[in-house]
Amino acid sequence: MVDHGKSQKPTLIHGVLSLTLTSAKNLPPTPAIHGVFQKKTTDPYVRLSAGDTSILASRVVENSRNPRWDQDFRVDVCCAEAELFLKVVDKDMKTGEALAMVRVSCKELAKETMISGWKTLLSDKDKVLDSYIKFTLSYTAAEELPDGLVVPNNYYPVRKLSSLTLYQDAHSAISPNVRGPRNCFEDIYNSILTAKKFVYISGRINPNTMLMKTKKRSLTLGKLLKRRAKAGVNVLVLLWEEESRLQTIPSYQEFVQSTADTKEYFKGSGVRVVLADRTKAKAGFLKQQKAGTCYLHNQRFLVLDIPDTSSSSKKRGLGAYVGGLDLSTGYWDTPEHPLFSTLSGVHSQDFFQPCFKASSDTGPRLPQHSVHCKVEGRAALDVVRNFEERWRKQAPLKKSLLSKVNSSKYALRGGTAKQNKWSVQVFRSVSEDGCNFFKEDNLKSVKGKLVDDGIHRALVHHIRRSYKFLYLETSQFMGRCWRGDTPKDRHLVALEIVSKVCQQIFDGKRYAVYIVLPLHPPGDPASSHVQEMLFWQSQTIDMMYKMIAKAISKKGPAGAKVTDYLNFYSLVSKVSYEAGPSVDVNDKTVPSAAKNRRGMISICGSVMVADDEYILMSSGGVSQGSLSGRRNTELAVGAWQPHHTQENIEDKPHLQGKVHQFRLSLWAEHTGTSNPSFRRPHRIGCVREMNKIANENWKSFISENYSTTSHLIKYPIAIQPSGQVVNREDAKCLPDTKARTLGRRMRFPAEKLTS
């Protein structure tokens, strides 16, 4: 009797699967679709699945029972299954159905590492068919993959001798432990002001935004762009057409500048604005509406010509600002993240609070923490190419407006070698729905559609190669992958992190992970979309802690706890009652947060630091929407200093480059201190010091009489010895709300909107 995996034990497949899909012959006819419509032909494609989760999908071959695909795939995997399934599916069949399939034993694949040739297909009831498929499936374990700092097979290569400037928040003139220019918005203002050739912007902008809030006689962003366009600078703006998405998040509408109004503002000024709607190529009306509502163009960057300081050449250089950048309402902020004190000053005309009904008269505002960078040199040219590819897709009739930007016209060294020994690589999440790719190298195909999921692959690569610690700030954290009941979340980030922790426990080594999240995503925390996101986020955390608890029970040191290895935090602020506007505590129209003088701090985009030698800054968070490449468009930059890596540490006790310094600066902002233990974050003493500060701040945050001394708090959940995540007794609901801290499943909105 054939064993079809029911009695087999799961085998860990952790690494890379490579599939060469050739052809099939004599496929069975397609059965009646939905039990009613009988097709006269078959339009087959192939899906590789682990359990109920699709790992990859081939292109569709129309009208053929003997299709030929001739496609190659390479995909990262991390799953424990008895079998993988290679399913032949008709394009009109329901999810989970298949014309025929091949079962692949994970145990055999891990042992032999390759399965190749013609294989007999089975029906979905395991009946042997007179149908066959030819393929080669190979497996490379994670420990056998290249582990260098360069992410292999990326659309953009690594750019050596680049210049990189790191920024925390929009305005941070003085930051502990980090030297150099720190005012991101002011630097952007001056770069636009001195641009002579072109300025390209992607993302959300508000023409009324003041980038230079601390200096008089400065222009708004809109007036500045108009002035440069009048001076002959080619100013092009790709503006996300977000009205359809905002219909699902009504609390945002009063704070976000209408894209139509923004386009009208620049009409006739020489600033060319294109509204980039998130459409789906070759899709029907309903799928177009779904894409426009659930997905977004979230690439946030500005790239332009800048003075070249690397040589005596008269050529201009290139500079790109990338990260959690948003030149819109409420995003100008400082490391102090004031709630009330600036409401009559710099934020009087820049108030942003989408979480509840409030105004600049009562507060509090929603502070914005973000990380950005400025890249100079060839990596900036990669950002230009990304803009050009997207512009050609979104505005095909206006592609002649693009400037001619190439290496012969611009100096691309990015600064002197002695001053700027950075290696930089640009990553994206984008598909051919929003981009006309100049080449097909290092792209993957999903049902015949070209996709660049470089950000996901960069995260996975650097999580796998890390060996001491990870530090992650992200706007959201969802992704259970093959664990649990969220088959739509296929990205591996959460599972890779917890797999690394467990492996280090098994090897008897110290390893620590610090993850900073907002208390909840922006928006009404009781609303359906925020509650759904909080639910999946808590489920993700629950999965991770349970796996670590099992690892500790098997091989962990005596007395070890899951929080010795993995911790989640949030950022908040609370001030004394005397600080801020006077409010009537009995007035029901005044928000509770204003009465209690407290509020959360939002996080824009994400940043990951691995072992203090590598940093990755992205416009998106950790979710399927931001990482799949098929949903949101995102942009990221990964960077390191070759002379400050583990290979070149020499006799120093730890890395001391700018990545290390920048992390310390972020931690100083969050904790209000520069504790010596922070220099070695993998050690248990550092973990305990961070948790001590965070727990004390939480107690102050929820008390009536105390203000917080810094921003960091523990994410308000409780973890049982088994790793199960449950409610804290003092945080069943989020502070100042009736919204559940752990969230809940909702019938609406769709999973793709929230994950």
N, C-alpha and C positions, 0 to 999 in steps of 0.2 A: 504493500500500500504506500502510495506517495505521500511523503510528509510535506505539507504545504505551509510550514512555518508555525502551525498552531502549537506544536510541542517543543519547538526550538526556543532556546533562550535568546534574548536580544543580544546583539553584538554591536559594540560601539564603532561607528563609522565616523571618524573625526579627521578631516583633512580636505582633500580635493577629489571630486569625481570628474573624470574626463569621458565624454561620450562621443563617439563617432557613429552617427546614424546614417546608414546607407540607403536601404530600400526595404520593401515588403512585397510579397506576392500572394495572390489569391485571397485577399481579405474578404471576410464575410460581408454580405450586404447590410446596409444600415437598417435596423428595425424601425418600426413605426415611432416617429418622434412624438413624445408626450402621449403615446398610446393612440394617436389619431392619424397624423400625417405620415404616409409612407413615401419615403424618398426613393427615386428611381436610380440613384447613384450614391456614391460615398465620397465625402470630402475629408480625408483622414489627416490627422496630425498625431504626434506621439508625445505622451506626457510621462516623465519619470517621477514617481511618487514615493514618499516614505509615510506609511500609514495613510491618512487622509490628506496629507499635505503635499502639494505639488512642488517639486524641486525645479523642474525646467519643462519647457514645452517647445516643440519644433514648429516649423511653419506648416501651414495648411496646404495640401496638394488637392486642387479642385478636381472632382469628377474622375476618380481613379481607384480601382481595387488592386492596382499594382504600382503603388506610388514609389517615387524615388526622391529622397530628401537631400542626401549628400551634405549634411550639416555636422559641424563640430561644436561641442559645448564643453565648458569648464566651469564648475560651480563649487563653492565652498560648502561643506556639510558638517553637521555636528548632531548626530542622532543615534539612538540606541534602538534598533529594530531587528526583528528576525529576518525580514525580507524587504527588498525594494521591489517596486512594480513598474514595469515598462508597459504602459497602456497605449493601445491604438484607439483613438477617439474620433468620432465624427464631430465636425465643428458645431453642429446643431443639437448635439446630445446634452442632456442635463449634467451638471457637475456630479462626479462620482460614477457615472456610467461609462462603459467602454465596449468597443466592438470585440476586442481581443486583448490578451496581455501575456507577458512573460514574467514569471517570478524569478527574482535573483536572490539567492541566499547571501545574507550579509556575512555570515561566517565563512562561506566559500570565497566571497569577494575579498575579505580581509586577509585570507590565507593565500589565495592565488594572485591577488591584486589585478587580474585582468580576466575578463570573460569576452570571448570573441567568436564571430561566425554566424551562420544561419541557425536560428532557434525556432522551434515549433511554438505556435501561439495557442493559448488556451482561451476558452470562453470564460465569462465572469462566474460560471459555476464549475470551473476547472475541468471542463470537457475538452479533450484534445481535438484541435481543429486541423483541417487540411490547409492551413495558412502559415506563413513563415515570415520572419523578419531578420534582417542582417544588421548587426551592430557590433561595436567594440566598446566595452565599458571597463575603464581602469580606475584604480583607487590608489592615491598617494596619501599616506598617513601624515598628520600635521608635523610630527617630529622630523620627517624626511623632506619637508619643503624648505626652500630658501628662507633664511631668517634675517636677512639684512634689513637696513633701514629703508631701502628703496622698495616701494610696493610694485611687484612685477605685473606685467600685462596690463598696465594702466594706459588709458587713452593719451595722457600727457606724460612724457618722460620726466625724470628728475632734472632740475636746473641747478647746476653748481655755481658757486661764487655769486649768489644772489644777495640782495640786501633785504632785510626784514625788520620792520618796526612793530612791536607788540603794544597793544593798547588794552587797558581795562576800563570799561565804561566810556561814556562819550567825552567826559571832561575830568581829567585826573592829573593836575599839575604836579603834585608831589606824591610819590608812592614809595613806601619803604623798599629798600633792597634793589630797586631798578633805576638805572640811570637813563637819561635821554629824553626826547620829546614824548609827552604823555597825553596831550590834548587832541584826541582824535578828530572831533568836529572842527576845531580850529585849524588843524592841519588840512582837513578836507577843504575848508573855506579858502585857505591860502593856495592850495593846489589848483582849485578851480579858477581862482583869481589870476593865477600866473600861467594857465594853460594857453597855448598859442595855436594848436592844431585841432584837437578834438577832445570832447568829453562824452563818454558813454556811461549811462546810468541804468541799472536794472533793479526793480523792486518797488517799494512804496515810497512816494515822496509827497510832502505837503509844501506847496510854494511859499507858505507863510512861516515855515520853520526858520528860526534864528540859530544859525550854527555858532555865531560869536556872541553869546549872551553876556559875557563879562566885559565886552569892549563896546564903546559908543561908536556911532556912525557906521556900523556894519550893516550890510544889506541882508534882506531875507534870501532864502535859497532861490526862490523864484526870480527875484530881481537880479541876483548874481548871475544866474544862468542866462537871463535875457541880455544882460550887459556883455557877457562873453560871446553870445551868438551875434550880437550887433558888431562886435569887434572882429568877426570873421571866423570864430571858432565853430567847428562843426559839433553841435550839441544834439545828441540823440538819446531819447529816453524810452526804455521798454517798461511800461507801466502795467502792473498786473490788474486785469479787469476783474475786480473782486465782488461786484454787486451780488452775483448769484450766491456766492458763499456767505456773504453777510446776512442774507435772508435767514440763515440757520443760526446766526449769532446776533440777535437784534441789539444786545447791549453795546455792541461795537459801533453801531451805525452813526451815532451822534458825534463820535470822536474821529472817525476816519474821513478824510477828504474824499469826496466823490471823484472817481477817476474821470468821469465826464467833465466835471468842473475843472479838474486839473488840466485836462486837454484844452478846454476852452480858455483857461487862463493864459496858456502859451500860444494861442492861435495868432498867427501873423507876426510872431516875435522872432522867428528864425530858429526857435527851439522846436525840434520835431519830436512829437510824442506819438507812440504807437500803443494802443491798448491791447495787451497780450492776453487774450482769453485762453483758458485751459480747455482746449477742445481735444477730441479723440479722432485720429485719422481713420477714415473708412469705417465709420460707425453710424448706426442709425440715430434717430432723434432722441430716444430715451437714453441711450448710452452717452450721447453728447451732453445731455442735461445732467446726467449723473457725474460725468467727469468735471463739468463746469462747477458743480456744487461741492463735490467731495475733494477735488484736487486743486492745487494752487501752484502758481509760479512764484517760488519763494527764494530764488537766487537774488541775493542782496549784495550788490557791489557797485563800485565806481572805478572806471579805468580811464586814464587820460595821459597826455604828454606832460612831462615834467623837465626841469633843468637837469642836464647830465653833469654830475660832479666827479665822474670817474676818470675823465681825461680832458685834454685841452680841445677836443673836437667841438665843432659848432653844432653838432647834431643834438637833437632833443632826446631825452630818455623816456621810459615808460614807467608808470606807477599805477598800482591797483590796490584799492581798499576793499577788503573781503572779511566776512565774518557775520556776526549777529547784527549787522549794520541796518538801521532803519532811519531814514532822513524824514521822519514823520512826527506826528503829534505825540508829545510826552516822552520821547526817547532821549532827550538831553538829560544826563544825570551824572552824579559824582559818586565816589566810593562811600560817602556819608548817606546817600539815598534818603534825603529828607522826605518826610510825610506832610508836614505842615509849614515849616519855617520859610519855605520859598514860595508859598501860595500868593503872597502879595508882591513878590519880586519876580525872579526869572521864570516862574511857572504860572504867573497870573494869566497869561494868554496861551499857556501850553499845558493845560490841565488834562490829564488822562486817567480815567477810572472806569473801566468797563465791567467791573465785578459787582457793583451795586450802584444805586442811585446816589450821586454825590455831586458836589460842585466845589469850585475854588473858595467858596465862602465857608464851607464846612470841612472839606477834606475828608479823609486823606487822599492824596494822589497815589497812583500805582507806580512805585519806583521801578526802574529798568536796569538790571545788571546785564552787562554784555562784554564780550571779548572780540576784539577786531585785530586786524593786522594790515600793514602797508607793505606790499611786495614791489620790488624794483628789479628790472632786468628781464630775462627771457620768460620767467614765470608770468610776468605782467602781460607779455605778448600772448601767452596761452589764454589769459583772461579775455584779451581782445578777440582772439579767435572764437572763444565761446560766445561772446556777444554777437560776433558776425554770423555764426551758425544759427543762433536763435533769431536774429533780426531777419535773415533770409527766409526763415520759416514763417515768422509772424507778420512780416511786411514784404512779401515777395515782389510787390510792385514798386517798392521803395529801396531796393538793394543798391541802387546807384548812389544813394545818399551816403553810403559807407565810405570812410576815408581809406586811402591806401596806406596801410600800416604794415611794414615789413622790416626785416633786419638790415636792409641796405639803407633805409632812411632814418633809422633810429639807433642810438647807442644802447646796447642791451647787456652791458657787463654788470650793471647794478651796483656800482660802488667799487672801491679799491679792495683788492683781495685781503689785505691786512685788516681792514676795518669790518668787512662783511663776509665772513666765511660761513654763509648759510647755504644749505642745500634745500631746495623747495620743490614740492610737487603739487600740482593742482588736480583736484578730484571733483566729480560731478555726480548728481542723480538727475538723469534726463533721458527722454526717449525721443524717437523720431516724431512723436506728436507735437513736440515743442522745439525741434531742432533739426536743421539740415546738416547732417554730419559731413565733414569734408572727406572723411575716410572711414572704412569699416574695420580697421585694425583694432583689436582689443575691445570690441563691443560684443555683447551677447545678443542672441536672438530669442525672443519670446513669442511664439506663434507667428514667426516671420517678421516681427517688429524689432527693429534695432534699439537696444537699450544700453545706456552707460550707467552702471551701478558702482562706480569707482569709490564713492564715500563708504559704502558698506564694506567693500573689499579692503579698503585702507584700515578701517576700524578692526575688522577681523584679523588682518595681518599683524597689526601692532599689539592687539590683545594677546595673540598667540606667542609673540616673541618677547613680551614683557616677562620679567622674572622677579621683580621686587614689589612694585605697586602700580596702581592705576588711580588717577584722579580725573573725575568726570563731572562737568557741569552741563546740564541739558534742560531744555524747556519741557521735555516729556520723556518718559521712560516706559515703553510698552514693547513686549515681544516675547511671548512664551514659546514660540517655534513649535517643536514637535511634542512639547510637554503640555498636557491639558487639552482644553477644548477651544483653542483659538487658531484654527488652521490657516486663517488669512494672514497671520503674522509670521512670515517666513524668514525674516532676517535673524541673524545669529548672535547679535551683540550680547544680549543678556545671557544666553546659553554659553557663549564663549567665555564670558567673564567668570561665571560660576564653575565652568569646567577647569579653567586655569586655577581658581582657588582650590578646588578639590584635588587637582593634580599636585599642587604644592603641599597640601596637607598629607597626601599619600607619600610624598618624597621627604617629609619631615622638614620642610622649609617654611620660613616666614613669608607671608604675602598679605598685602592689605589693599582694599578697594574703598575709595571714598567717592560717593555719588551725591551731588547736590541737585535737588529738584525744587521747583516752586511748590508752595503748599497745594496749589491746584492750578490748572491751566487758566489763562485769562478768560474772563466771562463769568456770568452768574454761576457760582459753585453748585447751586441747586438745580440748574438747568439740565436737560436730558443729555446734551453732548458732553458737558463737563463731568457729570456723574458716571457716564459710560467710560470716559477716559480714566477717571480715578479707579473704577472697578478693574479695568484691565491692567492698570499700573500696579494695583495692590496684588493682583493675581500673579503678575510677573515677579514681584518681590517675594511673594509666598513661595513660588517655585524655586527661586534661588536659595532662600534660607533653608528649605527642606532638603535640598541636595547637599548643602554644606553641613547640615546637622547629621546626615547619614555618613558623610565622609569623616566627621569628627568621631562619631561613634565607632567607626571601624579602625581608624588609624591616627586620630588626633591626640594631642597631648592631654594628660589628665587635667580636668578642670577647665578645659577650653570651651569658649562660647562662640556662637556664630558671629557675634558682633566683634570678636577679636580679629575677624577677617574681612567682613563686609558691613558697611554702614551707609545709611541714607540720611541726608540732612536737607534742611530748607533754610531760606534766608528771610528774615523779618526785621521789623523795626518797631520800637515802642518808645515814646517819650513821656515826660512828666506832663501832668495836666496843665501846667502853666504854659507849656509850649504849644503854640498853634492858636487858631481862632477860638473865641469863646462860644460855646454852644450850650443850648438848653438840654440838659440830660433827660428832661421829661417830654421833649418834643419827639413824637414818633416819626416825623419826617427826617430827622437827623440819623444817619447810619450809626449802628452800634460801634463800628470801628472808629468813628470820629469821637464818640463819647468815651471810648476806652483808650484813645490816643495810640492806636496800633494798626499795623497792616503788614501784609506780606510784600516781598520783593520779587518781581517777575524776573525770569531769565530768558534772554533772547538768544536763540541758536544754541550752539553747544561748543565745548572745548574739552579735549582729552589730553592729559599729560601722562606719558608712559615712562616710568623709571627716570624722570627728570632729564631725558635725552631727546625725547620726541614730543612735539605738540601738534595737534590737529584742531583747526578752528573751522566750524561749519555754520551755514545759515539755518540748518534744520536741527531737529532733536533726534532722539532715538525712538523711531517708530517705523512701521512698515511704509507709511505714507512718505516719509522723508528718505528712506534708504532703498526702496525697491527699484527706483529709476523709472518705474512705469506710472507713478502717481505725481508727487510734487517734484518740481525742478529745484535742485539745491546746488550750492557751490561751496567748496571747502579748500583749504590750504593746509598741507602738512609740511613740517620743517624741522630741521635739526642743524646743529653746528658740528661739523666733522671733527673738530678738535676738542669737543666736549661730549664724547660718547664713551661707552664702557670700554671700548678697545683702546682709548687714549687717556684713561683716567690716571695712569701711572701710579704714583704713591699717594694720591689724594684719598681721603676717607670716603668721599662721595663726589658726585658731579657738581660742578660749580659754574656751569655756563648760564646763558641767559634764559634758557627754559627753566632751569632750577630757580633762578632769581625771580622769574615771572610768577611761578607757582607760589613762592614765598610771599610775593606781593599780593596775590589773590587771597592767600590765607590770612595775611595781616589785615586785609580789608574785612574779611568775614569774621575773624576772631578778635580783632582789636589788639593783637599781640604778635610778637615775633619770638615765640618760644623756641629754645635751642633744639628741642626734640623734633620740631618740624623739618629739620634738615635731613632726617632719616625716617621718612614716613612709613616704611615697611615694618618698623619696630613696634612692639606692643606698647611701649611707653608713649609713642606719638599717638597711637589709636586711642589710648585711654585719656590723654590730655585733650584731644579733640572732643571726645564724648563728654568729658567733664565740663568743658566750656559750653557745649551745645545743650546739655541737660540743665545747667544753671540758667542759661538764657531762656529755655522753655518755661521754667518755673516763673521767671520774671515776666515773661510774655503773657502768661495766662493769669497772673496775679493782679490785684486791683491797685496796689500801691507802689510797684516797682517798675522802673524803666529798664530796658535791656542795655547791657554794656557793650554789646556788639551784635552782629546780625545772625550768626550761625545758631540754629537749633536742630535737635534731632527731628527727623521726619516723624510726625505724631502717630506712630503705630507701636504695638507691642508684639514681641516675638516669643513664642513659647519654646521650651526646650526641644521640641520636635521640629522647630523651624516654622511652624504655622504662624501666619500673620493674623492677629486679632486686634480688636479695638482697644485703645488705651482707655482706662476709666475716666481720665480727664480730657479725652479727645474723641468721643464717639461722633461728635459733629465738629466741623471746622470752626475755629474761633469766630465769634460774631455772626454765625450763620446757623441755619438748621440743616445744612447739607452734610450728608454722611461722609466721613473722612475716607472710608474704604470704597466709597462709590457704590453703584448698583447697576445691574443690567437694565437696559431700557429697550423698548420696542423700536424706538426711533431716537436718534438718527441711525443711518446705516453704519455698519461696522467699518466700512472704508472711509467714512468721514472722521471717525474717532481713532483709528489705528494707523 
